[in-house]
Amino acid sequence: MQALKRSAPFALPIKILQFGQGNFMRGFFDWQIDLLNERSGLDAGVVVVRPRGGSAAPLLDVQDGLFTVLVRGLNEQGAPSKEYRTVECVQRELDPNTMYADYLALAASPTLRFVVSNTTEAGIAVNGTDRLDDAPPSAFPAKLAQFLYKRFEAFDGADGKANDKGLVLLPCELIDQNGPALKKAVLHFARLWDLPAAFDAWIEQACTFCSTLVDRIVTGYPAADAEEIQRDLGYQDQFLVAAEYYYLFVIQGPAWVGEELKLAGAELNVKLVDDITPYKKRKVGILNGGHTVLVPVALLAGLEAVGPAVDDEGVGRFLRAAIADEIIPALGMDRKELESYADDVILRFRNPAIYHRLASIALNSWSKFAARVMPQLLRYIDINAGRMPRRLVLALAATMLLYRGGVIELSDDKASLDWFAQAWAKVGAGEWSLAQLASGWLANRALWGRDLNEVPGLTYALTVALEQLKRQGVRELLA
């Protein structure tokens, strides 16, 4: 079987520089750019740069930049479905360790307009050791600062109109306000290297750093059924990547960014917004919060993965009710929009093509609960005159019971693990009641930011939930 190769030479002008060659960027960003090229005439070629060079993995160049994205899962009718797309927008991939001069040469490209990155949450980090003449420096923002300075020099010296050649930056790292964070990191290196003030001014005036939110499950190379898939395709593709149907790309930026990307009429789920906060709040509350509420209850019910848990009569009903009756009201946003998003989330959770282990999601459960669920739990109490969100309280109790041990191998910060080991030992020895267990954990200011025993009725409600779980078990309680 032949490998995937182009039938015609590269023809697209380079408009996008992409830091990150991994599964997510290929199955999310490049897939969308390819659709924009087809549907709206964006005519954008992409050059991919590995944020950290030196990998032994082959470059996309061995397949002329081509790769296949398999989108599979449940369609809107709930039936299994799949579709393939050969992505053609990537023109070249560069390894900075061996091709750094080629990378910097792109700074002078007159057609270049966008820089996109996905270098993990730790990627937007600075240091005091990278130098202007390093080839390459270690930090991603240092590589970018070098590139931007080269561009500033190339066009400022040529025609005095450097502002005409500024770039739009779309960082996709999963951190708050990733646009301003990347800009701050670039300016850090500008100061470290004592670059001219005019470069800082160019960054401020000519370059646009947009915050983004990205949302798609990209599972990567489908090793289990790759041979069958490639027989369907009729060619071999070592960069084949599988993804779910759902995707969302939110960009906080001016309207002209959407015009330059030619989003109008492309029918993609890409949104240009003035404030990304509501979208993040929705995702964290419903998708991430839904995971965090589901996991302890499903694990105590003897389940192992998200899909079977959502399809389970008792656990699935519990999750849907928690989202609909307690999380959505607490988010304080348009209910119809939130319900539509929640329907999408449940469909994504049920995707049979994705086996998402509950034990994996349970890692660091307490920091997740504090960020994803507790804000909605407390907000629900506030807007309902002290009435308790029973299911969210039950999820809190179930997480505490999970930390008694014996269900899965727990992985969390040492302070939390040590506290529960000692606390459950005291309960077992009769030294503590469940009420003392509840009040002791709610008093954890380092986790919650306050002593939650001060919330009227919460300690009592949590104690009752713990007693019911211990006495009846989660299955009987859900029934």
Beta strands, then each sheet from edge to edge (+ up, - down):
strand 1: 14-19
strand 2: 45-49
strand 3: 67-74
strand 4: 80-87
strand 5: 90-94
strand 6: 114-117
strand 7: 168-171
strand 8: 208-209
strand 9: 211-215
strand 10: 218-220
strand 11: 241-243
strand 12: 248-252
strand 13: 270-273
sheet 1: 5+ 2+ 1+ 6+ 7+ 8+
sheet 2: 4+ 3- 11- 10+
sheet 3: 9+ 12- 13-
end
